[in-house]
Amino acid sequence: MDTTASCSLPDAWPEPVVPVQSLSEAGVSAVPPQYIKPPQDRPVLPAPSLDVPTVDVARAFLNLNSGAAAEQLKNLAEACSKHGFFQVVNHGVEASTVERMRDAWRSFFALEMEEKKACSNSPAAPEGYGSRAGVEKGAPLDWGDYYFLNILPSEIKRRNKWPKSPHDLREITEDYGRDLMNLCEVLLKAISLSLGLGENQLHAAFGSDDGIAACMRVNYYPKCPQPELTLGISSHSDAGGFTVLLADDRVKGTQVRKGDTWYTVQPIPNAFLVNVGDQIQIISNDKYKSVEHRAVASSDDARFTVAFFCNPSGNLPIGPAAQLVSSQSPALYTPIVFDEYRRFSRRRGLKGKSQLEAMKNSKVH
């Protein structure tokens, strides 16, 4: 399936990019029209809360043959099949590493606007500072800014735009990235085992040690005068394998969809929220489901999160695992190279799970 031509991305955004932080700090009293969502997409605030299933990484994986491991893998399978997300505790990432990461990036977003804009990104070169995701002209925008970085593989990482300030931001981010990737390696094994696959099967499907990709998006959602009219980030599922989210330790705002209702996630202190992504749904042949989620804005305070994405190698075709396909459960997806799927998703913008449904129905062309 060749989607390269139809899914190539332009070199520039369709309209001038205005950082949302600059609007918020200018004291706008109303959300500008381009940020107002259609009525059916606006959040209902306050939303009902949702407790998230928990997986204890240490208990599950210190001894894979233990009863504790079996219990946690069962929790993991239930969370991925019924909810599409879970929280991990006892994950091995030091609290000091997390706090240094938060402090460094909060310092970046506190810089003068021109210094941040020197690192601006584009649709074809997503690394750097940005304020929009999709490339559709005239589409409603989100009330949020971000900084996007590639972590793996190393040859892509070298192209990153690193800010000049704070001076230790790169070192802190790379330390955090190594720790998060170690956690992702554990989660790859766990998810693989919970599907009834070999311990290393997902690792191999993602490209093994030299191929697994990882990237990071640091999100900043400024104070918003009318949070009931807009969203910090629109409804979407993540295109990659899975996402490890560092939630804001002060302001809640991550929401997940169950049925027709949006729930606000209640994060556990010192835990990470893990979202199942589209590629896990594809490999599992819909046994596990990527979760539709979004972020709401706040009129009380700015909000800050860090999303770490564990993805397949960009040049690998991803399709359902052979062991999960049978005459009773036929393959629901035709394999597609991950980079092609990702370009297709970015061109469509953030529109729920429509990109995955289009692929399932062979509409990617």
N, C-alpha and C positions, 0 to 999 in steps of 0.2 A: 504494500500500500504506500504509494508515494505521495506525501503531503507537503514536500519541501517547498515547492513553488507557491502553492496556495496559502501556506502558513508562514512565509517569510515576513519579517517585521520591518517597519520603516525606520529610518535613521533619526527621525524627530517626532515629538509629540504633536498631535493634530491641532492643539491650541497652546498658547503660552502657559507655562506651569507657574502657578502661584502657590508657594508653600503655605499650608494651612496655619502653621504657627504664626506667620506674619499677620494673617487676618485676626487671629485670636489676640495677639499682643497689641494690635491696633485698636482693640476694644470694640469690634463690630457688635451691634446690638441685635442683629438678625442674621440668620444664615443666608448667604447669597444664593440666588436662584439655582445656580449650577450644582449646589450641594443638596438641594431638596429632593428627597426620594419620592417616587410615586406612592400614593396612599397605602397600597397593599404591601409595600416594602418598609414602611416606617415602623420603628419599634414601639411596643406598648410598654410604657414605663410607669411604675416599676414592674419587672417581669417576675414570674415565679422562680424560686431557686431550685437548684438540682444538685444533689450530692452525687459525686462521681465515684465509680468503682475504683478500688485501690489494689495495686499490685506491689507486694513487698519484694523488691529485687534481691536483697541479701538472702532472705529466707528461701526464695525460689531457686537460686542458682549457685549457691555455695556447694550444694550436693544435689545433682540432678536426679539421683535415685532415692531421695528422701521423701517422706510423706509430705513435708512442708512444700517441696518442689511441686509435687503432684497437685496439691491444693492451690498453689499460686498459679500454675498453668491452667487449671480449671477456671479460676477467676479471670485470667487473661482471655481465655477463649470465650467465656460468656460476655465479657466487656466488649470484645471486638465484634462479636456476632450480633449482640443486642443493642449496643450503644455506639460503637465506632470510636470510643475514646476511653481513657482510664488515667488515673494518676499513679505515679511511681514514687514510693518512699524507700528509704534506705538505699539510695541509688549510687552512693559513693562519691558524689561531687561535693567538695568541701564548701561549707557555707561562706568561707572567706573568698573563695573563687567567685561565687555568685555575687557577693556584695561588691567586689572590685569591678565586676562586669557592669553591674547596675550603675555604680558611681561614675565610671569612665564614660558611659554613653549618655547618662544624664548631663554630664559636663559638656559633651559634644553638642547636644541639643540646646544647651544654654549659650553657645557661642553666638557671635554676631551673624546675622543672616547671610551676608556676603561671603563670609568664610565657609559656611556650610554649602552655599550654592556653587562654590568653586569645585565641589565634588559631584555636581549634578549628573544624573544618568540619562539614558535615552531608551526607547523601546528595543533597539537592536543591541545596546550595550547596557544591560540592566544594573551592573555594578555601580554603587554609589548612592548619592542622596536623591530622593524622589518624593513625589506627592500624588502619583497616580499609577494605576496598574494597566488597565486596558488602553487600546489605541483607537477605540471608536469615537469619532468626532461627535461632540454634543452629548455624550453619555453623562448621566449624573455622576458627580465626583464624590469621593469619600472624605470625611473629616479626619484626615490623618496624614502624617509624613513618615518617612522611613529611610533606613540606610540598608542597602543590600550588598552582601559579600559572598563570594564563593570560598569554601573551605577546602574541599577536595573535588577532583584530583589536583595535584600540585601544579600542573601546567596551566590550568585555568585560574587557579588561585593567584598566580603571579601577575595576572592582568588587573587585579583589583585596584580600585582607587582608595587609598588610605588617607584619611584626614591628617593634616599636620598637627592638629591639636585634638585632644590632649596628647602630650608627647608619649605617654605609655599606653595609649589606647590599643595600638596594634599588638603589643606584647600581651596585654591583658586578654584581648579577644582571642588570640591564638591559643593561650593557655586554656581558656574556657572551651574553645572549639575542640581541643584534644580531649578534654574530659568528657564533653558531650558525645564525641564520636566513640569513645570507649563504652559509654552507656548504650549508644545505639547498636554497637556490636553485640552486646548482651541481649538487647531487645530483639534483634534480628534472629538470634538463636531461639529465644523464647517464643516468638510468634511462629517460627517455623515448626517447633515442637508442638505447639498448641494446635496447629493445623494437621498434625499427624504426619508431617514431613520429616526428613532427616534434619539433624541439628544444624547443618551447614547449608541446607538447600537454598534458603532465601539469600544467604550470603553469596552463594555462587550465582544465583539468578540476578543479583544486583551488580555483579561484576567482580567479586572477590576482592582481595586486598588492594590490587592495583586499579580497580575500576569503580568501586563504590563512590558515589558523588555525595557531597554535603554542601549546603549553603545556609546562610543565616540572614534573617530580616529583623532588624531592630526597629520597632514600631513606636512612634510618639503621637499620641492623640491629645492635642491641645484642648483647653477648656472651650466649651461650645455654648453659645447663647441659647440655642434651641435644640437640645439633643433629641427631642421627640420628632424632629423633621428629617434627620439625617442619620448616618451610620459612620462609625470610625473606620470600619472596613466592611464591605458588602458581603452578603451571603455567598459562600463558596465551599467547595471541598478542595483539599490540597492535591495538586497534580501528582506529587511524588509518592514515596513509599510510606513514610510516617513522619510526623512532626513532634518535636519535643519543645513545649512552650514553657518559658519562664514567665509566669503571670506577674502582674503588678502586685507589690506587697502592700499597697495602700488603697488602690481604687479597683473595684470589681468592674468587669465589662465584657468578658468573654461569654458569648451565648452559643448554645447548640440547639439544633432543631430536632424535636421528636414528634412525629406526626405533623400536625398543623400548629404546634405550640413551640414558642421559643423560651428557653430556660436560661437563666443566668447561672453560670458555673460558680460553685463555692470552692475556691482553691484551698488545699491544705497547706499550712506553713511548711516550708522547706521541701515541698514536693514539686514535681514537674507534671504538667498535663500533656498526655500523649494523644494525638489525633491519628487515626488510621487514614491513610491517603489512598488515592485512586489506584495506584499500582498494586497495593496489597489487595484491594478489592478484585482487581483483574486476576492476579496470581491465584487468589483463593476461589476464583470462579463464583464470586458473590457469596461465599460462605461468611466472609468478613466484609463489613460495609464501611466505606469512607464516610466521615461524618460531615454534614453540612453545618457550618458555623459562621459566626460574624462577630464583630465588636461594636458595642454601642459607645456613644460619646457621653461626656459628663459636663454638667454646668458648674460643678463644684471644684473640680481639680483636673489637671492634666493626668494622662495615664501612659504607662510605659511597659512594653513587653518585649521579649526576645524569642523569636521563633527559629528553631534549628531544624532543618529539613534533611532527612536521610533518604537519598534517592538512588535509583539504579544508574549505572553508567549511561551517559547520554546516547551512546551508539548501539545499545543493546535492544533487540526486540523483546517486549514483555507480553506474555500471554498466560493463560491459565496453566497451572502445574498439571502435568500429565496424570499424577495420582488422584487429582480431584475432578477428573473428567471421566464420565462413563456414559452408557446408553441412557441411564436414568438422570444423569446430570451432564448434558452435552455442553461443550465449550460455548460460553456466551460472548467471547471476545476473539477477534482476529488479532494476532500479535502485531504490535506497532512499535517502532523505535521510540524510545522515551523522549529524545530531543524533539521529534516531530510532534508527539503528543503535547509536550510542554509549549511549543510554539503555537500550536492550535489553541491551547487553553489561554495563553496570554493574548492572542488576537481577539478571542471572544470576550475577554474581561471576566469579572467576577459575577457569575450568573448561576448561583446554586450548584447543582450537579449536572447541568445541561451538557457540559463537555463529555462527561462519562456516558451519559445516555446517548449522545450522538455517536459515540464510538460503538456502543453496544448495538446500535441500529444501523451500523455501517454507513454513517452520514459524515464521516470525517472529511471526505473529499470536498 
